[in-house]
């Protein structure tokens, strides 16, 4: 299997300009599960990076990280598992 088949989210780290949304669209098109661990990890790292770059944050409370990541994942409240 290629990297794309195993973990399309790896593209975020390997290719400049590929963000979470592009990688997520690709992943969904090839059948990666909505709750796949690699998707969750990529969304979390994307959230932290975006807050660091755009907002200048070097620290975020865990509840803020969770809320922002849930937004990135487009999860509904009942889908969130802490």
C-alpha positions as CSV (number, residue, x, y, z in Angstrom):
1,X,0.0,0.0,0.0
2,X,1.1,3.5,-0.6
3,X,1.3,6.2,2.0
4,X,-1.9,7.7,0.6
5,X,-3.7,4.4,1.1
6,X,-2.4,3.9,4.7
7,X,-2.5,7.5,5.9
8,X,-3.4,10.4,3.6
9,X,-3.0,12.7,6.5
10,X,0.8,12.2,6.2
11,X,0.5,14.6,3.2
12,X,0.0,17.4,5.6
13,X,3.5,16.9,7.0
14,X,5.2,15.9,3.7
15,X,3.9,18.5,1.2
16,X,3.7,22.2,1.9
17,X,0.3,23.6,1.1
18,X,-1.6,20.5,1.9
19,X,-3.7,21.3,5.0
20,X,-6.1,19.2,7.1
21,X,-9.1,20.0,4.9
22,X,-7.5,18.8,1.7
23,X,-6.1,15.7,3.3
24,X,-9.4,15.0,5.0
25,X,-11.3,15.2,1.8
26,X,-8.9,12.8,0.2
27,X,-9.2,10.4,3.1
28,X,-13.0,10.5,3.1
29,X,-12.9,9.8,-0.7
30,X,-10.9,6.6,-0.2
31,X,-13.0,5.4,2.7
32,X,-11.0,6.4,5.8
33,X,-13.3,6.3,8.8
34,X,-14.7,9.4,10.4
35,X,-13.3,8.4,13.7
36,X,-9.9,7.0,12.5
37,X,-7.1,7.7,14.9
38,X,-4.9,9.2,12.2
39,X,-7.7,11.7,11.4
40,X,-8.1,12.6,15.0
41,X,-4.3,13.1,15.5
42,X,-4.1,15.2,12.3
43,X,-6.9,17.4,13.4
44,X,-5.4,17.9,16.8
45,X,-2.0,18.8,15.4
46,X,-3.6,21.1,12.8
47,X,-5.6,22.9,15.6
48,X,-2.4,23.4,17.7
49,X,-0.4,24.6,14.7
50,X,-3.1,27.0,13.5
51,X,-3.5,28.5,17.0
52,X,0.3,28.9,17.3
53,X,0.7,30.5,13.8
54,X,-2.4,32.6,13.5
55,X,-3.0,33.6,17.1
56,X,0.5,33.4,18.6
57,X,-0.5,31.0,21.3
58,X,2.2,28.9,23.0
59,X,-0.2,27.4,25.5
60,X,-3.9,26.5,25.3
61,X,-6.0,24.9,28.0
62,X,-7.1,21.4,27.1
63,X,-10.8,22.3,27.0
64,X,-10.0,25.0,24.4
65,X,-7.9,22.5,22.3
66,X,-10.8,19.9,22.5
67,X,-13.4,22.5,21.5
68,X,-11.3,23.8,18.5
69,X,-10.5,20.3,17.4
70,X,-14.1,19.2,17.5
71,X,-14.9,22.2,15.3
72,X,-12.2,21.2,12.8
73,X,-13.6,17.6,12.8
74,X,-17.1,18.9,12.3
75,X,-18.3,16.6,15.1
76,X,-21.7,17.1,16.7
77,X,-21.8,17.2,20.5
78,X,-23.0,13.6,20.8
79,X,-20.1,12.4,18.8
80,X,-17.4,13.8,21.1
81,X,-15.6,11.3,23.2
82,X,-13.1,12.6,25.7
